[in-house]
């Protein structure tokens, strides 16, 4: 699917929604299209991986059960 086709489908889908709450959620999601994250260079990428490995080794992880319980509170 091309970008133009995807945009058209998104517009059509949004136009068909009459639920204010859903539209507000979509708006909140889409209004912040400028990512808070910037592209990483190789050094930042490697450092990020190293940090994640250290977190796992230190036991700073979430299990699937933890995430499921957390998602119930959303």
Legacy VTK file of the C-alpha trace (Angstrom):
# vtk DataFile Version 3.0
C-alpha trace
ASCII
DATASET POLYDATA
POINTS 74 float
0.000 0.000 0.000
1.413 3.384 -0.958
1.577 6.348 1.388
-1.167 8.073 -0.604
-3.439 5.021 -0.289
-2.741 4.755 3.421
-3.535 8.436 3.951
-6.781 8.040 2.019
-7.798 5.025 4.120
-6.956 6.873 7.317
-9.031 9.864 6.246
-11.945 7.621 5.332
-11.727 5.741 8.611
-11.539 8.911 10.675
-14.430 10.452 8.740
-16.583 7.440 9.610
-16.001 7.719 13.394
-18.750 9.488 15.334
-17.516 8.625 18.833
-16.018 11.752 20.410
-13.835 9.775 22.837
-12.268 7.758 20.023
-11.653 10.898 17.994
-10.015 12.604 20.974
-7.718 9.610 21.466
-6.788 9.617 17.790
-6.190 13.346 17.865
-3.965 13.071 20.935
-2.011 10.291 19.262
-1.623 12.053 15.938
-1.065 15.633 17.085
2.347 14.733 18.477
3.743 13.542 15.175
7.102 15.058 15.996
8.798 12.239 17.762
10.284 12.818 21.171
13.039 10.533 20.011
15.721 11.506 17.588
17.622 9.105 15.364
20.575 7.502 17.114
24.054 7.296 15.831
25.911 4.009 16.177
27.545 4.937 19.496
24.206 5.897 21.070
22.660 2.677 19.746
25.406 0.499 21.227
25.223 2.388 24.541
21.459 1.854 24.631
21.891 -1.882 24.107
24.613 -2.050 26.766
22.337 -0.227 29.214
19.471 -2.632 28.480
21.743 -5.626 29.057
22.836 -4.201 32.411
19.192 -3.664 33.403
18.357 -7.290 32.579
21.393 -8.538 34.498
20.313 -6.432 37.491
16.860 -8.005 37.369
15.124 -4.812 36.282
12.630 -6.529 34.016
8.868 -6.815 33.674
7.223 -10.164 33.131
4.297 -10.685 30.791
2.105 -11.089 33.879
3.332 -7.725 35.218
2.533 -6.037 31.914
-0.910 -7.637 31.707
-1.756 -6.436 35.225
-0.495 -2.962 34.375
-2.496 -2.835 31.151
-5.692 -3.602 33.094
-5.279 -0.233 34.832
-5.115 1.756 31.572
LINES 1 75
74 0 1 2 3 4 5 6 7 8 9 10 11 12 13 14 15 16 17 18 19 20 21 22 23 24 25 26 27 28 29 30 31 32 33 34 35 36 37 38 39 40 41 42 43 44 45 46 47 48 49 50 51 52 53 54 55 56 57 58 59 60 61 62 63 64 65 66 67 68 69 70 71 72 73
